[in-house]
Amino acid sequence: MSATEAKAGPGHQLRLNFHDDHQYQCANYNLTTGYRLDEKQLNFTFSGVTEPNGVCTTSTGPANSSVDISELATGTYTLQLKVGNKSTMGVLELQDDYLILRSNDPDVVEVSTPELRFQPPHIIWGYATTSLPPTEVSARVLRDSLLQLGATPLTLTPGTYPQFTITEYGFLKPPQVPAGTRALVFLANYQGPAERIQAFVERTNAATPGLKLWLNTSGI
């Protein structure tokens, strides 16, 4: 069991996602899932799997299902999870900026991401990778250029977000890169047009061979 957040107009869409622990010949097997909301209790029943109707994807994978919980009000909910003849209870805590999932028996239902923090609006984030020395490419110079475009440095509460992870110091967790390569991370508030950031990325990459800059503006 895990949770995901996706932008949906001015708000967001929250889903609880489930998969079993088998590997099927197609990756699009469906996990048969019953869902019922009784006041402050979410009831889930997993009763088997169904084969794909039509196209079978070429890769293998588990059976999956997903339930939209976007309409839930903030608060704490009890989870009842039934898997065949086994069952367990759990908790969903839903707040304005994060949710927490717990299962009382991970042998029945295991939670892969216990806490998901929601992505704030009006941000840009990403990283640059380079093997050039700091004298030729520095994070400070790139950040100064972003400041001129109207971006302001940002730190966030540590944790797992939909598209990135924030370290204990409030900064973006850098990606893994090969030996001899540096990763420069960027996280900022930004309320200008996304096209301005995209043009900056294209100019920077074109002007500096050996640098690959990537910035995500999906939060704008």
C-alpha positions in Angstrom: 0.0 0.0 0.0 1.2 3.5 -0.9 -0.2 6.9 -1.5 0.4 9.2 -4.5 -0.5 12.8 -5.2 -1.1 14.4 -8.6 -2.0 17.9 -9.6 -5.6 18.3 -10.7 -6.4 21.9 -11.7 -6.2 24.2 -8.7 -6.2 21.3 -6.2 -4.7 17.8 -6.2 -5.7 14.2 -6.6 -4.9 11.7 -3.8 -4.9 8.0 -4.4 -4.2 4.9 -2.4 -2.4 2.3 -4.5 -2.1 -1.4 -3.9 -0.3 -4.3 -5.5 0.2 -8.0 -4.5 3.6 -9.8 -4.2 3.3 -11.9 -7.4 4.9 -11.5 -10.8 2.4 -12.1 -13.7 3.2 -12.6 -17.4 1.6 -9.2 -18.0 2.2 -6.0 -15.9 -1.4 -4.9 -16.3 -3.1 -7.5 -14.2 -5.8 -5.9 -12.0 -6.0 -6.5 -8.2 -9.7 -6.9 -7.5 -10.4 -4.3 -4.8 -13.6 -3.5 -3.0 -13.8 -0.1 -1.2 -16.4 1.4 1.2 -16.2 4.5 3.4 -18.1 4.3 6.7 -17.7 7.7 8.4 -14.1 7.5 9.7 -13.3 4.0 8.5 -12.0 3.0 5.1 -12.8 -0.6 4.3 -10.8 -2.4 1.6 -11.3 -6.0 0.4 -8.9 -7.7 -1.9 -10.5 -10.8 -3.5 -8.2 -11.9 -6.3 -6.9 -10.8 -9.6 -8.3 -10.4 -13.1 -6.4 -10.9 -16.4 -6.0 -8.0 -18.8 -8.9 -7.5 -21.2 -7.1 -7.2 -24.5 -3.5 -6.0 -24.7 -1.0 -7.7 -22.4 2.0 -5.4 -21.7 5.3 -7.0 -22.5 6.9 -6.7 -19.1 6.0 -8.8 -16.0 4.7 -7.3 -12.8 2.3 -7.5 -9.9 -1.5 -7.0 -10.0 -2.4 -3.4 -9.2 -5.3 -1.3 -8.1 -5.9 2.3 -7.1 -8.6 4.1 -5.1 -9.3 7.9 -5.3 -9.5 9.4 -1.8 -9.4 13.1 -2.9 -12.7 13.9 -1.4 -11.7 12.9 2.2 -11.7 15.7 4.7 -8.6 16.2 6.8 -8.5 14.0 9.9 -7.6 10.5 11.1 -9.3 7.4 9.6 -9.2 3.8 10.6 -8.3 1.3 7.8 -9.8 -2.2 7.6 -7.8 -4.3 5.2 -9.0 -7.8 4.2 -6.9 -10.1 2.0 -8.6 -13.3 1.3 -9.1 -15.0 4.8 -6.7 -12.6 6.5 -7.3 -9.1 7.8 -5.6 -6.3 9.6 -6.3 -2.8 10.7 -4.4 0.4 10.0 -4.5 4.2 10.2 -4.6 7.0 7.6 -3.8 10.4 8.9 -4.7 13.1 6.4 -3.5 16.7 6.9 -3.4 19.8 4.6 0.2 19.2 3.7 0.9 15.5 4.3 -0.5 12.1 4.9 0.6 9.2 7.0 -0.2 5.5 6.4 0.2 2.6 9.0 -0.7 -1.1 8.8 -0.9 -3.1 12.1 0.4 -6.3 10.3 2.8 -5.8 7.5 2.7 -9.5 6.8 -0.9 -9.0 5.5 -0.6 -5.4 4.1 2.8 -3.7 4.0 3.1 0.1 3.6 5.9 1.1 1.2 5.9 4.8 2.0 4.6 5.6 5.5 4.6 9.4 5.0 3.9 11.4 1.9 4.3 15.2 2.0 2.3 17.2 -0.6 4.2 19.2 -3.2 3.7 23.0 -2.6 2.6 25.2 -5.5 4.7 27.7 -7.3 8.1 25.9 -7.2 10.8 24.9 -9.5 13.2 22.0 -8.8 15.8 20.0 -10.5 19.5 19.5 -10.9 22.5 19.9 -13.1 25.1 17.2 -13.7 28.6 18.0 -14.9 32.2 16.7 -14.9 33.6 20.2 -15.4 35.5 21.8 -12.5 33.8 24.2 -10.1 35.7 27.1 -11.6 33.8 26.5 -14.9 30.4 25.5 -13.5 29.2 26.4 -10.0 25.9 26.1 -8.3 26.2 29.7 -7.1 26.4 31.1 -10.6 23.4 29.1 -11.8 21.4 30.1 -8.7 22.2 33.7 -9.3 20.9 33.4 -12.9 17.6 31.9 -11.5 17.4 34.8 -9.0 17.5 37.2 -12.0 14.5 35.3 -13.5 12.5 35.9 -10.3 13.2 32.6 -8.4 13.9 32.7 -4.7 15.7 30.0 -2.7 13.5 27.6 -0.8 13.8 24.9 1.9 11.1 22.4 2.7 10.1 20.1 5.5 12.2 16.9 5.3 10.5 13.9 3.8 9.2 12.1 0.7 7.3 14.3 -1.8 5.6 13.1 -5.0 8.5 13.8 -7.2 11.5 14.3 -5.0 12.9 13.7 -1.5 14.0 16.5 0.9 16.9 15.8 3.2 17.0 16.5 7.0 18.4 20.0 6.2 15.5 21.0 4.0 17.3 20.7 0.7 16.6 18.6 -2.4 18.3 15.1 -2.2 20.8 14.9 -5.1 20.6 12.1 -7.6 23.2 9.4 -7.8 25.8 10.2 -10.4 28.9 8.3 -11.8 32.3 8.8 -10.2 33.9 12.1 -11.4 30.5 13.7 -12.0 29.0 16.4 -9.7 25.3 17.0 -9.1 24.1 20.5 -8.4 20.5 20.7 -7.0 18.1 23.5 -7.2 14.8 24.2 -5.3 13.1 27.6 -5.4 9.8 29.5 -5.3 8.8 30.8 -8.7 5.6 32.4 -9.9 6.6 33.5 -13.4 5.9 31.8 -16.7 7.2 28.3 -17.1 8.5 29.2 -20.6 11.1 31.6 -19.1 12.6 28.7 -17.1 12.5 26.4 -20.1 14.3 28.9 -22.2 16.9 29.4 -19.5 17.6 25.7 -19.4 18.0 25.5 -23.2 20.4 28.5 -23.3 22.5 27.2 -20.4 22.9 23.7 -21.8 23.7 25.1 -25.3 26.3 27.5 -23.9 28.1 25.0 -21.7 29.1 21.7 -23.3 29.6 19.1 -20.5 26.7 20.5 -18.5 23.2 19.0 -18.4 20.7 21.2 -16.5 17.2 19.9 -15.9 14.5 21.9 -14.1 10.9 20.8 -13.4 8.2 23.5 -13.5 5.2 21.1 -13.0 4.5 22.7 -9.6 3.8 26.1 -11.1 
